[in-house]
Amino acid sequence: MISTIVDILPYDFPIEKAGKISALFLAKGIYTFEEACVFVRQLRYGRNSDKEDITTLFSDNCGTCSTKHALLKQLADEQEKTAFRLMLGIFRMNEQNAPRVGKTLYKYNLPYLPEAHNYLKYHDHVIDCTLPAEKALAFESELITEIEIKPTQITHFKVSYHKAFLQTWLLHRPELAFGLEDIWNIREECIEALSN
C-alpha cells in the first residue's frame, strides 16, 4: 500500500500541463504534487541509467536522492511553485540513520562518513522522498552543512563539492589512514549497501 505524505508536505497543488516533467507525471495518472512525491518515494533506491536525464526515473523505475529530488524540483518549477528549493546537504551517515551501511563502516573502523544528500525544502521544512517512509533516512539531526543547488548541479558539481568536503574532513583527522580515493571507495561500498 502506498503511504501518504500529507503529514510532511506543507501544501499540495494540482499538476497542470506546463512542461515535459508535468506531462510525464500526468501521463502516469499522477495529478497532484503530493501524488508525485508518493510515487517518487516508493521507487526503488538505485542509480539511473542516465543521471543527466532525470526522466529516466520513469523507465528505470528507480532513483537516487539526487535524481528523485531534481525531478520533483523541476516539476515544482514548471508549476511556478518556486518556494520549493533543491538542497545539497552533507550529513554524518552512520549505522543509526542508515542501518545498511553499518557493516561497511565497522569494517573500516569508521563511526560515520560524511555523505552528500539531496532533498527539498519548503521554507524550513525538509521533504525527503529518497526512501519509503518506513526506511527514511534520519539525517536532519546529523546535518553538517547545506546549500541550495539547481537540478543541473546533481552530477559534476555535487561530486566535486562532496570530494572537496571529504578532503578537508580528512585533513582534520590525521589519525585516519585513508586518502580521498580510499574514502570515496568506502563511500561507494556504503551506497552499494543502501541499494541492496
N, C-alpha and C positions, 0 to 999 in steps of 0.2 A: 504494500500500500504506500502510495506517495504521501509523504508528510507535508504539512502546510508550513509556511514560514511567516504566517501572519504575526506571530509573536516577535519576530526580529525585524520585519520590514516596516519602516515608519509609515509609508503610504504606498498605495498601489495606483496604477494608472492603466488605461486601456492602450493596447498597441494599435496604432493607426498605420495605414500604408504610407511609409515615409522613407523607405530606403531598402537596400539589399538585405540587411540583417533583419529588419522588421518583417520583410516579405518571407524570409525563411522560417521565422517563428510562426507567422500566420499560416503558412502552408502546412505546418505540423499541427494546426488546430490549437495553437497557444495564443491567447487573445489578451493577456494582461502581463504586466511586468512580474507580478508575483508568480504566475504560472511559468514564466520564463526562468525565474530563479529556481523554482522547484525542479523543473526539467533539467537545468544545468547541474544542479546539486546532486541529482540522482544518477548522472552519468558516471561511469566508472572512472577512477583516477588513473590516468595514463597519458603518456606523451603522444602528441598528434603527429600525423604523417608529414604535415607541413605547418610549422609554427608560425610562418609568415602569413599564412592564410587561415585565420581563425574560424572560418566557416567549415573547416574540416572536422570540427566537433560533430557536425551533423552526420557526416559519412563515417567517421572513426568511432562514433558512439563512446567517446571518452574525451578527457581533457585534463589539463593541469590547473593549478591555481592561476597561472598566467593566462592561458587561453580562455578559460571559463570566464574570468572577470573582465578581460579585454572585450570579449563578445558582449557581455552584459553592459559594459560601459558604452560600447558603440551603439547598442540598442537604445539605451537611455539618451544618448546624444542625438540619435535620429529622431527621437520623440521630443527633443528640446527640453529634456529634464537634466539640466546642467548642474543641479545640486549634487548629483552622484559623481564622486571622484574615484579614480583608479589609484590605489595606493601600492607602494612598494615598501614593505617593512622588513627589517631584519629582527628575527626573534631567536631566543635560545631554544633550539629544538632538542628535546630530551625525552626520556622514556615516559615521563608523566604526561606530556602533551602530545606525543606521537609514539605510542607504545610499540609500534612495529620497528622502530629504529633502535630500541633498547639493546638488542643483541650486538648490533654493529658498534654502537658507542662503547659497550662493555669490552668488546674485543680489542679496541684501540685505547682503552682506559681514558675515555673522554666523558665527563659528566654531561656535556651538551656540545652542540655545534651551532654556530650562528648560521641560520638559514634565511634565505630571501623568500618572501611570501607576498603574493598579490591578493588583494581583496578590495571591496568597495567601501566607501564611506559616504553616508548621508549626514551632513553636518558632522557630529562627533560619533555617530552611530556606525559600528562596524557591521558589514554584511559579508559573510564568508560562505560562499557556495562551493567550496573545494570538495568537500566530502558530505555524504549523507549526515543528517543531524545527529544520529546516534554515534557517529565516528568523527565528529567535527574536531578540528584542531583547537585546543585551548591555548592559543598563542598570545592573547592580549596581555596577560599578566607578565609574559616573558619578552615583550616587545622592547627592543633596544633603541631603535630609531625607525623613522618612516619618512617617506617623501611622496609627493603626488607625481604621477607619470602619465604619459599618453599611451593609448593602446599600441602604438607602433614601437614603444620602448620596452616591450616584454621580451625581446630577443637579445640583441647585442648589448644594448645599454644595461639591461638587468644583469647579465652575466658579468660585464665589466665592473659595475657598481658592487656586486656581490664579491668578486675576486679582490677588488681594492679593499673592501671592508675586512675580508679574511686576512689579507696581507698585513694590515695594521693590527688586527687582533693577534696574529702570530708574533709580531714584533714585541708585543707587550706580554708575551708568555714564553720566555726563553726556556722554561722547563719542558715545553712540548718539543719532542724531537721530530717535528714534521715540518716540511716545506709546504708552500702553497699547492703544488701539484699533489702531494700526499693528501692534504686536507680535502682537496677537490675530489680526489678518488674515493676517499672515505664518504664524502657527501653523496657521491654517485651511488655508493652501496646503500646508503640510507634511502635515497629516492627509489632505488630498486625494491627495497623492503616495503616502502609505502605503496608501491604499485602492485605488490602481490597480495 
